[in-house]
Amino acid sequence: MQSWYDGLVKPKFTPPKKVFWPVWLTLYALIAAALIVYFRTPTKPWLTVAIPLLVVHFLAGFSWTSIFFGKKKILAALLDLLFMDVTLVLILLLFFLTNPLAGALLVPYFCWCILATYLNWSLWRLNPPNREQS
């Protein structure tokens, strides 16, 4: 039986399903390493800004799956990703200012988030009947 996602028209650059688990496993390891480096850095001048940003960013990330796959709300999921992109840019800036290694470890995650935003936008654009669900 075909799932809702399988039935969507996908953009040309959609990675195969089998790529997602290894990519996310790698990204989670890099995110964990970035957090360790960041929090082990002795001086963190923007810590009171970074912590809430991290919390809302990761909450938005975890909610995307429910919004997109659970509720099938493509536009709402895209807005969630755009929020994630903005908060991640701020997190990257704070991490780079605190410890360049911590920031560099998040760059692959940032690239994946930009790709995810492009894919989500393309899915919304290529599947007009699903816009009604958004």
TIVOVEX-118964 format. One record per atom (N, C-alpha, C): residue number from 1; residue in one letter; atom name; x, y, z. Coordinates in nm, 2 decimals. Layout:
N
{NUM "A" "CA" {X Y Z}}
...
END
This chain:
134
{1 "M" "N" {0.08 -0.12 0.00}}
{1 "M" "CA" {0.00 0.00 0.00}}
{1 "M" "C" {0.09 0.12 0.00}}
{2 "Q" "N" {0.05 0.22 -0.08}}
{2 "Q" "CA" {0.13 0.34 -0.09}}
{2 "Q" "C" {0.09 0.44 0.02}}
{3 "S" "N" {0.19 0.50 0.08}}
{3 "S" "CA" {0.17 0.60 0.18}}
{3 "S" "C" {0.13 0.74 0.12}}
{4 "W" "N" {0.08 0.83 0.20}}
{4 "W" "CA" {0.05 0.96 0.16}}
{4 "W" "C" {0.18 1.03 0.10}}
{5 "Y" "N" {0.29 1.02 0.16}}
{5 "Y" "CA" {0.41 1.08 0.11}}
{5 "Y" "C" {0.46 1.01 -0.02}}
{6 "D" "N" {0.44 0.88 -0.03}}
{6 "D" "CA" {0.48 0.82 -0.15}}
{6 "D" "C" {0.40 0.87 -0.27}}
{7 "G" "N" {0.28 0.91 -0.25}}
{7 "G" "CA" {0.19 0.95 -0.35}}
{7 "G" "C" {0.21 1.10 -0.40}}
{8 "L" "N" {0.30 1.17 -0.32}}
{8 "L" "CA" {0.32 1.31 -0.36}}
{8 "L" "C" {0.42 1.32 -0.48}}
{9 "V" "N" {0.40 1.42 -0.56}}
{9 "V" "CA" {0.50 1.45 -0.67}}
{9 "V" "C" {0.62 1.52 -0.60}}
{10 "K" "N" {0.74 1.46 -0.62}}
{10 "K" "CA" {0.86 1.51 -0.55}}
{10 "K" "C" {0.95 1.59 -0.65}}
{11 "P" "N" {1.02 1.68 -0.59}}
{11 "P" "CA" {1.12 1.75 -0.67}}
{11 "P" "C" {1.24 1.66 -0.71}}
{12 "K" "N" {1.31 1.71 -0.81}}
{12 "K" "CA" {1.42 1.63 -0.87}}
{12 "K" "C" {1.52 1.59 -0.77}}
{13 "F" "N" {1.55 1.68 -0.68}}
{13 "F" "CA" {1.66 1.65 -0.58}}
{13 "F" "C" {1.63 1.58 -0.46}}
{14 "T" "N" {1.51 1.52 -0.45}}
{14 "T" "CA" {1.47 1.44 -0.34}}
{14 "T" "C" {1.56 1.32 -0.31}}
{15 "P" "N" {1.63 1.32 -0.20}}
{15 "P" "CA" {1.71 1.20 -0.17}}
{15 "P" "C" {1.63 1.07 -0.16}}
{16 "P" "N" {1.69 0.96 -0.19}}
{16 "P" "CA" {1.61 0.83 -0.17}}
{16 "P" "C" {1.59 0.81 -0.02}}
{17 "K" "N" {1.48 0.74 0.01}}
{17 "K" "CA" {1.44 0.72 0.15}}
{17 "K" "C" {1.56 0.66 0.23}}
{18 "K" "N" {1.63 0.57 0.17}}
{18 "K" "CA" {1.74 0.50 0.25}}
{18 "K" "C" {1.85 0.59 0.29}}
{19 "V" "N" {1.86 0.71 0.24}}
{19 "V" "CA" {1.96 0.81 0.28}}
{19 "V" "C" {1.93 0.88 0.41}}
{20 "F" "N" {1.80 0.89 0.44}}
{20 "F" "CA" {1.76 0.97 0.56}}
{20 "F" "C" {1.82 0.92 0.69}}
{21 "W" "N" {1.81 0.79 0.72}}
{21 "W" "CA" {1.85 0.74 0.85}}
{21 "W" "C" {2.00 0.76 0.87}}
{22 "P" "N" {2.09 0.73 0.77}}
{22 "P" "CA" {2.23 0.75 0.79}}
{22 "P" "C" {2.27 0.90 0.80}}
{23 "V" "N" {2.20 0.98 0.72}}
{23 "V" "CA" {2.22 1.13 0.73}}
{23 "V" "C" {2.18 1.18 0.87}}
{24 "W" "N" {2.07 1.14 0.92}}
{24 "W" "CA" {2.02 1.19 1.05}}
{24 "W" "C" {2.11 1.14 1.16}}
{25 "L" "N" {2.15 1.02 1.15}}
{25 "L" "CA" {2.24 0.96 1.25}}
{25 "L" "C" {2.37 1.04 1.26}}
{26 "T" "N" {2.43 1.08 1.14}}
{26 "T" "CA" {2.55 1.16 1.13}}
{26 "T" "C" {2.52 1.30 1.19}}
{27 "L" "N" {2.41 1.36 1.15}}
{27 "L" "CA" {2.38 1.49 1.19}}
{27 "L" "C" {2.36 1.50 1.34}}
{28 "Y" "N" {2.29 1.40 1.40}}
{28 "Y" "CA" {2.27 1.40 1.55}}
{28 "Y" "C" {2.40 1.38 1.62}}
{29 "A" "N" {2.50 1.31 1.56}}
{29 "A" "CA" {2.63 1.30 1.62}}
{29 "A" "C" {2.70 1.43 1.62}}
{30 "L" "N" {2.69 1.50 1.50}}
{30 "L" "CA" {2.76 1.63 1.49}}
{30 "L" "C" {2.69 1.74 1.58}}
{31 "I" "N" {2.56 1.73 1.59}}
{31 "I" "CA" {2.49 1.82 1.68}}
{31 "I" "C" {2.53 1.80 1.82}}
{32 "A" "N" {2.54 1.67 1.86}}
{32 "A" "CA" {2.58 1.64 2.00}}
{32 "A" "C" {2.72 1.69 2.02}}
{33 "A" "N" {2.81 1.67 1.93}}
{33 "A" "CA" {2.95 1.72 1.94}}
{33 "A" "C" {2.95 1.87 1.95}}
{34 "A" "N" {2.87 1.94 1.87}}
{34 "A" "CA" {2.87 2.08 1.87}}
{34 "A" "C" {2.82 2.13 2.01}}
{35 "L" "N" {2.72 2.07 2.06}}
{35 "L" "CA" {2.67 2.11 2.20}}
{35 "L" "C" {2.77 2.08 2.31}}
{36 "I" "N" {2.84 1.97 2.30}}
{36 "I" "CA" {2.95 1.94 2.39}}
{36 "I" "C" {3.06 2.04 2.39}}
{37 "V" "N" {3.10 2.07 2.27}}
{37 "V" "CA" {3.21 2.18 2.25}}
{37 "V" "C" {3.16 2.31 2.30}}
{38 "Y" "N" {3.04 2.35 2.27}}
{38 "Y" "CA" {2.99 2.48 2.31}}
{38 "Y" "C" {2.98 2.49 2.46}}
{39 "F" "N" {2.92 2.39 2.52}}
{39 "F" "CA" {2.89 2.39 2.67}}
{39 "F" "C" {3.02 2.37 2.75}}
{40 "R" "N" {3.12 2.31 2.69}}
{40 "R" "CA" {3.25 2.30 2.76}}
{40 "R" "C" {3.34 2.42 2.74}}
{41 "T" "N" {3.31 2.51 2.65}}
{41 "T" "CA" {3.38 2.63 2.63}}
{41 "T" "C" {3.37 2.72 2.76}}
{42 "P" "N" {3.48 2.76 2.82}}
{42 "P" "CA" {3.47 2.83 2.95}}
{42 "P" "C" {3.38 2.96 2.94}}
{43 "T" "N" {3.40 3.04 2.84}}
{43 "T" "CA" {3.33 3.16 2.83}}
{43 "T" "C" {3.22 3.16 2.73}}
{44 "K" "N" {3.09 3.18 2.77}}
{44 "K" "CA" {2.98 3.17 2.68}}
{44 "K" "C" {2.90 3.30 2.71}}
{45 "P" "N" {2.94 3.41 2.64}}
{45 "P" "CA" {2.87 3.54 2.67}}
{45 "P" "C" {2.72 3.55 2.64}}
{46 "W" "N" {2.68 3.47 2.55}}
{46 "W" "CA" {2.54 3.47 2.51}}
{46 "W" "C" {2.46 3.35 2.55}}
{47 "L" "N" {2.50 3.29 2.66}}
{47 "L" "CA" {2.43 3.16 2.70}}
{47 "L" "C" {2.28 3.18 2.73}}
{48 "T" "N" {2.25 3.29 2.79}}
{48 "T" "CA" {2.10 3.32 2.82}}
{48 "T" "C" {2.02 3.34 2.69}}
{49 "V" "N" {2.08 3.36 2.58}}
{49 "V" "CA" {2.01 3.37 2.45}}
{49 "V" "C" {2.02 3.24 2.38}}
{50 "A" "N" {2.13 3.17 2.39}}
{50 "A" "CA" {2.15 3.04 2.32}}
{50 "A" "C" {2.06 2.93 2.37}}
{51 "I" "N" {2.04 2.92 2.50}}
{51 "I" "CA" {1.96 2.81 2.55}}
{51 "I" "C" {1.81 2.82 2.51}}
{52 "P" "N" {1.74 2.93 2.52}}
{52 "P" "CA" {1.61 2.94 2.47}}
{52 "P" "C" {1.60 2.91 2.32}}
{53 "L" "N" {1.70 2.97 2.25}}
{53 "L" "CA" {1.70 2.94 2.10}}
{53 "L" "C" {1.71 2.79 2.07}}
{54 "L" "N" {1.80 2.73 2.14}}
{54 "L" "CA" {1.82 2.58 2.12}}
{54 "L" "C" {1.69 2.51 2.15}}
{55 "V" "N" {1.63 2.54 2.26}}
{55 "V" "CA" {1.50 2.48 2.30}}
{55 "V" "C" {1.39 2.49 2.19}}
{56 "V" "N" {1.37 2.62 2.15}}
{56 "V" "CA" {1.26 2.64 2.05}}
{56 "V" "C" {1.30 2.58 1.92}}
{57 "H" "N" {1.42 2.58 1.88}}
{57 "H" "CA" {1.47 2.53 1.76}}
{57 "H" "C" {1.44 2.38 1.75}}
{58 "F" "N" {1.49 2.31 1.86}}
{58 "F" "CA" {1.47 2.16 1.86}}
{58 "F" "C" {1.32 2.12 1.88}}
{59 "L" "N" {1.25 2.20 1.95}}
{59 "L" "CA" {1.10 2.17 1.96}}
{59 "L" "C" {1.04 2.18 1.82}}
{60 "A" "N" {1.07 2.28 1.75}}
{60 "A" "CA" {1.02 2.30 1.61}}
{60 "A" "C" {1.06 2.19 1.52}}
{61 "G" "N" {1.19 2.14 1.54}}
{61 "G" "CA" {1.24 2.03 1.46}}
{61 "G" "C" {1.16 1.90 1.49}}
{62 "F" "N" {1.14 1.87 1.62}}
{62 "F" "CA" {1.06 1.75 1.65}}
{62 "F" "C" {0.92 1.76 1.61}}
{63 "S" "N" {0.86 1.88 1.61}}
{63 "S" "CA" {0.72 1.89 1.57}}
{63 "S" "C" {0.70 1.89 1.42}}
{64 "W" "N" {0.80 1.91 1.34}}
{64 "W" "CA" {0.79 1.91 1.20}}
{64 "W" "C" {0.73 1.77 1.15}}
{65 "T" "N" {0.78 1.66 1.20}}
{65 "T" "CA" {0.74 1.53 1.16}}
{65 "T" "C" {0.59 1.51 1.18}}
{66 "S" "N" {0.54 1.56 1.30}}
{66 "S" "CA" {0.40 1.54 1.33}}
{66 "S" "C" {0.32 1.63 1.23}}
{67 "I" "N" {0.36 1.75 1.21}}
{67 "I" "CA" {0.29 1.85 1.12}}
{67 "I" "C" {0.29 1.79 0.98}}
{68 "F" "N" {0.40 1.75 0.93}}
{68 "F" "CA" {0.41 1.70 0.79}}
{68 "F" "C" {0.35 1.57 0.77}}
{69 "F" "N" {0.40 1.47 0.84}}
{69 "F" "CA" {0.36 1.33 0.81}}
{69 "F" "C" {0.23 1.30 0.89}}
{70 "G" "N" {0.21 1.35 1.01}}
{70 "G" "CA" {0.09 1.32 1.09}}
{70 "G" "C" {-0.03 1.39 1.04}}
{71 "K" "N" {-0.02 1.52 1.03}}
{71 "K" "CA" {-0.13 1.61 1.00}}
{71 "K" "C" {-0.14 1.63 0.85}}
{72 "K" "N" {-0.03 1.60 0.78}}
{72 "K" "CA" {-0.02 1.62 0.63}}
{72 "K" "C" {-0.04 1.77 0.59}}
{73 "K" "N" {0.01 1.86 0.67}}
{73 "K" "CA" {0.00 2.00 0.65}}
{73 "K" "C" {0.13 2.05 0.59}}
{74 "I" "N" {0.14 2.05 0.46}}
{74 "I" "CA" {0.27 2.08 0.39}}
{74 "I" "C" {0.31 2.23 0.42}}
{75 "L" "N" {0.21 2.32 0.40}}
{75 "L" "CA" {0.25 2.46 0.42}}
{75 "L" "C" {0.29 2.49 0.57}}
{76 "A" "N" {0.21 2.44 0.66}}
{76 "A" "CA" {0.25 2.45 0.80}}
{76 "A" "C" {0.38 2.40 0.84}}
{77 "A" "N" {0.42 2.28 0.78}}
{77 "A" "CA" {0.55 2.22 0.79}}
{77 "A" "C" {0.66 2.31 0.73}}
{78 "L" "N" {0.63 2.37 0.62}}
{78 "L" "CA" {0.72 2.47 0.56}}
{78 "L" "C" {0.75 2.59 0.65}}
{79 "L" "N" {0.64 2.64 0.71}}
{79 "L" "CA" {0.66 2.75 0.80}}
{79 "L" "C" {0.74 2.71 0.92}}
{80 "D" "N" {0.72 2.59 0.97}}
{80 "D" "CA" {0.80 2.54 1.08}}
{80 "D" "C" {0.95 2.53 1.04}}
{81 "L" "N" {0.97 2.48 0.92}}
{81 "L" "CA" {1.11 2.48 0.87}}
{81 "L" "C" {1.17 2.62 0.86}}
{82 "L" "N" {1.10 2.71 0.81}}
{82 "L" "CA" {1.15 2.85 0.80}}
{82 "L" "C" {1.19 2.90 0.93}}
{83 "F" "N" {1.10 2.88 1.03}}
{83 "F" "CA" {1.13 2.92 1.17}}
{83 "F" "C" {1.26 2.85 1.22}}
{84 "M" "N" {1.28 2.72 1.19}}
{84 "M" "CA" {1.40 2.65 1.22}}
{84 "M" "C" {1.52 2.71 1.16}}
{85 "D" "N" {1.51 2.74 1.03}}
{85 "D" "CA" {1.62 2.80 0.96}}
{85 "D" "C" {1.67 2.93 1.02}}
{86 "V" "N" {1.57 3.02 1.06}}
{86 "V" "CA" {1.60 3.15 1.12}}
{86 "V" "C" {1.67 3.12 1.26}}
{87 "T" "N" {1.61 3.03 1.34}}
{87 "T" "CA" {1.67 3.01 1.47}}
{87 "T" "C" {1.81 2.94 1.46}}
{88 "L" "N" {1.82 2.86 1.36}}
{88 "L" "CA" {1.95 2.79 1.34}}
{88 "L" "C" {2.06 2.89 1.30}}
{89 "V" "N" {2.03 2.99 1.21}}
{89 "V" "CA" {2.12 3.09 1.18}}
{89 "V" "C" {2.17 3.17 1.30}}
{90 "L" "N" {2.08 3.20 1.39}}
{90 "L" "CA" {2.11 3.27 1.52}}
{90 "L" "C" {2.20 3.18 1.61}}
{91 "I" "N" {2.16 3.05 1.61}}
{91 "I" "CA" {2.24 2.95 1.69}}
{91 "I" "C" {2.38 2.94 1.63}}
{92 "L" "N" {2.39 2.93 1.50}}
{92 "L" "CA" {2.53 2.92 1.44}}
{92 "L" "C" {2.61 3.04 1.47}}
{93 "L" "N" {2.55 3.16 1.46}}
{93 "L" "CA" {2.62 3.28 1.50}}
{93 "L" "C" {2.67 3.28 1.64}}
{94 "L" "N" {2.59 3.24 1.73}}
{94 "L" "CA" {2.63 3.24 1.87}}
{94 "L" "C" {2.73 3.13 1.90}}
{95 "F" "N" {2.72 3.02 1.83}}
{95 "F" "CA" {2.82 2.91 1.85}}
{95 "F" "C" {2.95 2.95 1.79}}
{96 "F" "N" {2.95 3.01 1.67}}
{96 "F" "CA" {3.08 3.06 1.61}}
{96 "F" "C" {3.15 3.16 1.69}}
{97 "L" "N" {3.07 3.25 1.75}}
{97 "L" "CA" {3.13 3.36 1.84}}
{97 "L" "C" {3.18 3.30 1.96}}
{98 "T" "N" {3.13 3.19 2.01}}
{98 "T" "CA" {3.17 3.13 2.14}}
{98 "T" "C" {3.29 3.04 2.11}}
{99 "N" "N" {3.28 2.95 2.01}}
{99 "N" "CA" {3.38 2.86 1.98}}
{99 "N" "C" {3.36 2.82 1.83}}
{100 "P" "N" {3.46 2.86 1.75}}
{100 "P" "CA" {3.44 2.83 1.60}}
{100 "P" "C" {3.42 2.68 1.57}}
{101 "L" "N" {3.48 2.59 1.65}}
{101 "L" "CA" {3.46 2.45 1.62}}
{101 "L" "C" {3.31 2.41 1.64}}
{102 "A" "N" {3.25 2.46 1.75}}
{102 "A" "CA" {3.11 2.44 1.78}}
{102 "A" "C" {3.02 2.48 1.66}}
{103 "G" "N" {3.05 2.60 1.61}}
{103 "G" "CA" {2.98 2.65 1.49}}
{103 "G" "C" {3.00 2.56 1.37}}
{104 "A" "N" {3.12 2.53 1.34}}
{104 "A" "CA" {3.16 2.45 1.22}}
{104 "A" "C" {3.09 2.31 1.23}}
{105 "L" "N" {3.08 2.25 1.35}}
{105 "L" "CA" {3.01 2.12 1.36}}
{105 "L" "C" {2.86 2.13 1.32}}
{106 "L" "N" {2.80 2.25 1.33}}
{106 "L" "CA" {2.66 2.26 1.29}}
{106 "L" "C" {2.64 2.29 1.14}}
{107 "V" "N" {2.74 2.32 1.07}}
{107 "V" "CA" {2.73 2.36 0.93}}
{107 "V" "C" {2.66 2.25 0.85}}
{108 "P" "N" {2.70 2.12 0.86}}
{108 "P" "CA" {2.63 2.02 0.78}}
{108 "P" "C" {2.48 2.01 0.82}}
{109 "Y" "N" {2.44 2.03 0.94}}
{109 "Y" "CA" {2.30 2.04 0.99}}
{109 "Y" "C" {2.23 2.15 0.92}}
{110 "F" "N" {2.30 2.27 0.92}}
{110 "F" "CA" {2.24 2.38 0.85}}
{110 "F" "C" {2.21 2.36 0.70}}
{111 "C" "N" {2.31 2.29 0.63}}
{111 "C" "CA" {2.29 2.26 0.49}}
{111 "C" "C" {2.17 2.16 0.47}}
{112 "W" "N" {2.16 2.07 0.56}}
{112 "W" "CA" {2.05 1.97 0.55}}
{112 "W" "C" {1.92 2.04 0.58}}
{113 "C" "N" {1.91 2.14 0.67}}
{113 "C" "CA" {1.79 2.21 0.70}}
{113 "C" "C" {1.75 2.30 0.58}}
{114 "I" "N" {1.85 2.36 0.51}}
{114 "I" "CA" {1.82 2.43 0.39}}
{114 "I" "C" {1.76 2.34 0.28}}
{115 "L" "N" {1.82 2.23 0.26}}
{115 "L" "CA" {1.77 2.13 0.17}}
{115 "L" "C" {1.63 2.09 0.20}}
{116 "A" "N" {1.61 2.06 0.33}}
{116 "A" "CA" {1.47 2.02 0.38}}
{116 "A" "C" {1.37 2.13 0.35}}
{117 "T" "N" {1.41 2.25 0.37}}
{117 "T" "CA" {1.32 2.37 0.34}}
{117 "T" "C" {1.29 2.37 0.19}}
{118 "Y" "N" {1.39 2.35 0.11}}
{118 "Y" "CA" {1.37 2.35 -0.04}}
{118 "Y" "C" {1.28 2.24 -0.08}}
{119 "L" "N" {1.30 2.12 -0.02}}
{119 "L" "CA" {1.22 2.00 -0.06}}
{119 "L" "C" {1.07 2.03 -0.01}}
{120 "N" "N" {1.06 2.08 0.11}}
{120 "N" "CA" {0.92 2.10 0.16}}
{120 "N" "C" {0.85 2.20 0.08}}
{121 "W" "N" {0.92 2.31 0.04}}
{121 "W" "CA" {0.86 2.42 -0.05}}
{121 "W" "C" {0.82 2.36 -0.18}}
{122 "S" "N" {0.91 2.27 -0.24}}
{122 "S" "CA" {0.88 2.21 -0.37}}
{122 "S" "C" {0.76 2.12 -0.36}}
{123 "L" "N" {0.75 2.04 -0.25}}
{123 "L" "CA" {0.64 1.95 -0.23}}
{123 "L" "C" {0.51 2.03 -0.22}}
{124 "W" "N" {0.51 2.15 -0.16}}
{124 "W" "CA" {0.39 2.23 -0.15}}
{124 "W" "C" {0.36 2.29 -0.29}}
{125 "R" "N" {0.46 2.33 -0.36}}
{125 "R" "CA" {0.44 2.38 -0.49}}
{125 "R" "C" {0.39 2.28 -0.60}}
{126 "L" "N" {0.45 2.16 -0.59}}
{126 "L" "CA" {0.42 2.06 -0.69}}
{126 "L" "C" {0.29 1.98 -0.66}}
{127 "N" "N" {0.23 1.99 -0.55}}
{127 "N" "CA" {0.12 1.92 -0.51}}
{127 "N" "C" {0.00 2.01 -0.47}}
{128 "P" "N" {-0.05 2.08 -0.56}}
{128 "P" "CA" {-0.16 2.18 -0.53}}
{128 "P" "C" {-0.28 2.12 -0.46}}
{129 "P" "N" {-0.33 2.00 -0.49}}
{129 "P" "CA" {-0.44 1.95 -0.42}}
{129 "P" "C" {-0.41 1.94 -0.27}}
{130 "N" "N" {-0.29 1.92 -0.23}}
{130 "N" "CA" {-0.25 1.90 -0.09}}
{130 "N" "C" {-0.24 2.04 -0.02}}
{131 "R" "N" {-0.25 2.15 -0.09}}
{131 "R" "CA" {-0.24 2.28 -0.03}}
{131 "R" "C" {-0.37 2.30 0.06}}
{132 "E" "N" {-0.48 2.24 0.02}}
{132 "E" "CA" {-0.60 2.25 0.09}}
{132 "E" "C" {-0.58 2.19 0.23}}
{133 "Q" "N" {-0.49 2.09 0.25}}
{133 "Q" "CA" {-0.47 2.03 0.38}}
{133 "Q" "C" {-0.37 2.12 0.46}}
{134 "S" "N" {-0.30 2.21 0.39}}
{134 "S" "CA" {-0.20 2.29 0.46}}
{134 "S" "C" {-0.26 2.39 0.56}}
END
